[in-house]
Amino acid sequence: MSTSVLKLLIKNSYRTCIPRHFSVQDLPDELIGLQKLCRTFAHNELEPIAAKLDKENLFPKQQIDKLGKLGLLAICVPRKWGGSEYSTLGLAIAVEEIAKGCSGTGATVSIHNCLYADLLNRCGTDKQKEVFLRPFTTGAIGCFALSEPDAGSDVGGMTTTARLDGNHYILNGTKSWVTSGPVGKAAVIFATVDKNLKHKGITAFLVPLPSPGLNLGKREDKLGIRASPTCNFILENVRVPRENVLGEVGDGFKIAMVQLDKARIGIAAQALGIGQAALNVAVQYAANRKTFGKPINQQQAVKLRFADMALRLESARLLVWRAAVLCDQRGKFTKESSMAKWAASETATFVTHAAIQVLGGMGYVSDMPVERYYRDARITEIYGGITDIQKLVIGDIIIKEHGY
């Protein structure tokens, strides 16, 4: 069978809507509808251009605008502020489906929802929401600038400063790895009002983009999720009104850590989408690729590989959905979100690797999407807190849970 025919079969396979179950119950109708909406959008709008976006390092502005009109840039934001008012489980389901079509777009949607829109909804004043949230529910993208060249996992080592000058703060420093930085219209930027206070001096500021004194570094040339642009922010005497402090002065570290718990659910969902897309392609390919007179899906080794891939995906999905439900049910879900991100991110890497093995040489070339999935999966183990940090967080909580 020719490569072109195989690619056509795989493309058509995405039309099949595989039912998913949460625990022993079906998803509620509203979430099934959301899932179908996102799956259809990903199939029609993202899959046809995903390879081009990746190859040419392009941001899908037109598709992001359409996602905004569908309410998918403010998934958990109340309708009062222009959002769709879905649960965090709805967010996880939406991000997974979008990431199947294009994981770079999935990353943009996930991070904008979890680290910008939801953060503004949770901590912003009504006045701040009118300026920095409502316009960002329909197409404008927001950024989250926490990391620095020498302060990633060690947030307390932050060196970006905020000096009070009358009714303004003056921000100076460099923020690294700002997702959507080159295309964003506003950012939550973290800076310290006093380095001696370490964590207790960190404060969150709302900064419109562009702003005088805020310069963008070069767009990073990344291994994967290349449709999601990333750059540094160089801050040189950026003036920010006092009214643009998000939360209270000194609460920035706490604000960031709480929000990152939710962001890990979004990243985990993105990882699920990447892994599921890879499994879908591998299964369809194996049904049509023949060796020794029969499809390779009849080979025992291939069946065993599919079993491993599916088991890990379904197990990770349950962890992700559980973390999402607990996010809305109780105030503390750090352990569950860290477990979900750890499991889902390593699953994405495992499944995409296995998919390449099933496709053989065809998995190693850009004619097929699996090599792209493999590259995209790798970041999910890194950003939002590397796997090593997730393990430490989980271990610390378990010790405390046992009273030690």
Solvent accessible surface area in square Angstrom, and as a share of the most:
residue,aa,sasa,rsa
1,M,138,0.62
2,S,60,0.39
3,T,54,0.31
4,S,74,0.48
5,V,67,0.39
6,L,7,0.03
7,K,75,0.32
8,L,104,0.52
9,L,54,0.27
10,I,7,0.04
11,K,101,0.43
12,N,64,0.33
13,S,28,0.18
14,Y,28,0.11
15,R,161,0.59
16,T,91,0.53
17,C,57,0.34
18,I,68,0.34
19,P,98,0.62
20,R,35,0.13
21,H,107,0.48
22,F,51,0.21
23,S,77,0.50
24,V,142,0.82
25,Q,127,0.57
26,D,97,0.51
27,L,8,0.04
28,P,73,0.46
29,D,124,0.64
30,E,109,0.49
31,L,6,0.03
32,I,55,0.28
33,G,39,0.37
34,L,2,0.01
35,Q,11,0.05
36,K,108,0.46
37,L,69,0.34
38,C,0,0.00
39,R,27,0.10
40,T,76,0.44
41,F,14,0.06
42,A,3,0.02
43,H,20,0.09
44,N,88,0.45
45,E,45,0.20
46,L,0,0.00
47,E,40,0.18
48,P,80,0.50
49,I,46,0.23
50,A,2,0.01
51,A,55,0.43
52,K,108,0.46
53,L,9,0.04
54,D,16,0.08
55,K,165,0.70
56,E,88,0.39
57,N,35,0.18
58,L,68,0.34
59,F,34,0.14
60,P,4,0.03
61,K,109,0.46
62,Q,113,0.50
63,Q,21,0.09
64,I,0,0.00
65,D,42,0.22
66,K,68,0.29
67,L,0,0.00
68,G,2,0.02
69,K,168,0.71
70,L,73,0.36
71,G,13,0.12
72,L,1,0.01
73,L,0,0.00
74,A,0,0.00
75,I,0,0.00
76,C,24,0.14
77,V,1,0.01
78,P,40,0.25
79,R,166,0.61
80,K,137,0.58
81,W,13,0.05
82,G,37,0.36
83,G,10,0.10
84,S,21,0.13
85,E,88,0.40
86,Y,57,0.22
87,S,44,0.28
88,T,1,0.01
89,L,15,0.07
90,G,0,0.00
91,L,1,0.01
92,A,1,0.01
93,I,1,0.01
94,A,0,0.00
95,V,0,0.00
96,E,8,0.04
97,E,3,0.01
98,I,0,0.00
99,A,2,0.02
100,K,18,0.08
101,G,2,0.01
102,C,8,0.05
103,S,6,0.04
104,G,2,0.02
105,T,0,0.00
106,G,0,0.00
107,A,0,0.00
108,T,1,0.01
109,V,0,0.00
110,S,1,0.01
111,I,15,0.08
112,H,1,0.01
113,N,5,0.03
114,C,1,0.00
115,L,14,0.07
116,Y,1,0.00
117,A,0,0.00
118,D,17,0.09
119,L,0,0.00
120,L,0,0.00
121,N,35,0.18
122,R,106,0.39
123,C,29,0.17
124,G,13,0.12
125,T,78,0.45
126,D,86,0.45
127,K,133,0.57
128,Q,12,0.05
129,K,22,0.09
130,E,85,0.38
131,V,86,0.49
132,F,13,0.06
133,L,0,0.00
134,R,90,0.33
135,P,64,0.41
136,F,11,0.04
137,T,3,0.02
138,T,83,0.48
139,G,10,0.10
140,A,29,0.22
141,I,5,0.03
142,G,2,0.02
143,C,1,0.00
144,F,21,0.09
145,A,0,0.00
146,L,15,0.08
147,S,33,0.21
148,E,9,0.04
149,P,88,0.55
150,D,130,0.67
151,A,2,0.02
152,G,41,0.40
153,S,78,0.51
154,D,90,0.46
155,V,12,0.07
156,G,14,0.14
157,G,30,0.28
158,M,9,0.04
159,T,78,0.45
160,T,0,0.00
161,T,46,0.27
162,A,4,0.03
163,R,145,0.53
164,L,83,0.41
165,D,60,0.31
166,G,56,0.54
167,N,110,0.56
168,H,56,0.25
169,Y,13,0.05
170,I,8,0.04
171,L,0,0.00
172,N,52,0.27
173,G,25,0.24
174,T,42,0.24
175,K,0,0.00
176,S,7,0.04
177,W,158,0.56
178,V,0,0.00
179,T,18,0.11
180,S,3,0.02
181,G,2,0.02
182,P,44,0.28
183,V,43,0.25
184,G,8,0.08
185,K,111,0.47
186,A,1,0.01
187,A,0,0.00
188,V,0,0.00
189,I,0,0.00
190,F,0,0.00
191,A,0,0.00
192,T,4,0.02
193,V,50,0.29
194,D,55,0.28
195,K,110,0.47
196,N,138,0.71
197,L,87,0.43
198,K,133,0.56
199,H,77,0.35
200,K,158,0.67
201,G,0,0.00
202,I,1,0.00
203,T,0,0.00
204,A,0,0.00
205,F,0,0.00
206,L,0,0.00
207,V,1,0.00
208,P,63,0.40
209,L,17,0.09
210,P,129,0.81
211,S,16,0.10
212,P,125,0.79
213,G,29,0.27
214,L,16,0.08
215,N,74,0.38
216,L,89,0.44
217,G,21,0.20
218,K,150,0.64
219,R,79,0.29
220,E,34,0.15
221,D,112,0.58
222,K,36,0.15
223,L,112,0.56
224,G,6,0.05
225,I,9,0.05
226,R,46,0.17
227,A,3,0.02
228,S,1,0.00
229,P,1,0.01
230,T,8,0.05
231,C,0,0.00
232,N,40,0.21
233,F,0,0.00
234,I,54,0.28
235,L,4,0.02
236,E,98,0.44
237,N,98,0.50
238,V,1,0.00
239,R,129,0.47
240,V,2,0.01
241,P,44,0.27
242,R,119,0.43
243,E,105,0.47
244,N,15,0.07
245,V,18,0.10
246,L,0,0.00
247,G,33,0.32
248,E,118,0.53
249,V,75,0.43
250,G,20,0.19
251,D,47,0.24
252,G,0,0.00
253,F,58,0.24
254,K,135,0.57
255,I,11,0.06
256,A,0,0.00
257,M,57,0.25
258,V,59,0.34
259,Q,2,0.01
260,L,18,0.09
261,D,13,0.07
262,K,16,0.07
263,A,2,0.01
264,R,20,0.07
265,I,0,0.00
266,G,0,0.00
267,I,4,0.02
268,A,0,0.00
269,A,1,0.00
270,Q,0,0.00
271,A,0,0.00
272,L,1,0.01
273,G,0,0.00
274,I,1,0.00
275,G,0,0.00
276,Q,6,0.03
277,A,0,0.00
278,A,0,0.00
279,L,18,0.09
280,N,30,0.15
281,V,0,0.00
282,A,0,0.00
283,V,67,0.38
284,Q,43,0.19
285,Y,6,0.02
286,A,0,0.00
287,A,45,0.35
288,N,24,0.12
289,R,102,0.37
290,K,123,0.52
291,T,40,0.23
292,F,193,0.80
293,G,75,0.72
294,K,87,0.37
295,P,36,0.23
296,I,18,0.09
297,N,40,0.21
298,Q,91,0.41
299,Q,50,0.22
300,Q,138,0.61
301,A,70,0.55
302,V,19,0.11
303,K,101,0.43
304,L,108,0.54
305,R,84,0.31
306,F,30,0.12
307,A,59,0.46
308,D,70,0.36
309,M,0,0.00
310,A,39,0.30
311,L,121,0.60
312,R,109,0.40
313,L,2,0.01
314,E,72,0.32
315,S,53,0.34
316,A,2,0.01
317,R,5,0.02
318,L,89,0.44
319,L,57,0.28
320,V,0,0.00
321,W,3,0.01
322,R,113,0.41
323,A,0,0.00
324,A,0,0.00
325,V,35,0.20
326,L,23,0.11
327,C,22,0.13
328,D,82,0.42
329,Q,130,0.58
330,R,113,0.41
331,G,76,0.73
332,K,143,0.60
333,F,14,0.06
334,T,20,0.11
335,K,36,0.15
336,E,8,0.04
337,S,0,0.00
338,S,0,0.00
339,M,52,0.23
340,A,0,0.00
341,K,0,0.00
342,W,80,0.28
343,A,27,0.21
344,A,0,0.00
345,S,0,0.00
346,E,66,0.30
347,T,9,0.05
348,A,0,0.00
349,T,36,0.21
350,F,60,0.25
351,V,0,0.00
352,T,0,0.00
353,H,89,0.40
354,A,2,0.02
355,A,0,0.00
356,I,25,0.12
357,Q,95,0.42
358,V,12,0.07
359,L,6,0.03
360,G,37,0.36
361,G,60,0.57
362,M,45,0.20
363,G,0,0.00
364,Y,180,0.68
365,V,62,0.36
366,S,88,0.57
367,D,84,0.43
368,M,4,0.02
369,P,28,0.18
370,V,0,0.00
371,E,33,0.15
372,R,27,0.10
373,Y,13,0.05
374,Y,91,0.35
375,R,49,0.18
376,D,5,0.03
377,A,0,0.00
378,R,107,0.39
379,I,39,0.20
380,T,0,0.00
381,E,26,0.12
382,I,80,0.40
383,Y,41,0.15
384,G,20,0.19
385,G,20,0.19
386,I,65,0.33
387,T,12,0.07
388,D,90,0.47
389,I,52,0.26
390,Q,0,0.00
391,K,93,0.39
392,L,115,0.57
393,V,40,0.23
394,I,10,0.05
395,G,29,0.28
396,D,83,0.43
397,I,41,0.21
398,I,67,0.34
399,I,97,0.49
400,K,148,0.63
401,E,101,0.45
402,H,127,0.57
403,G,67,0.64
404,Y,196,0.75
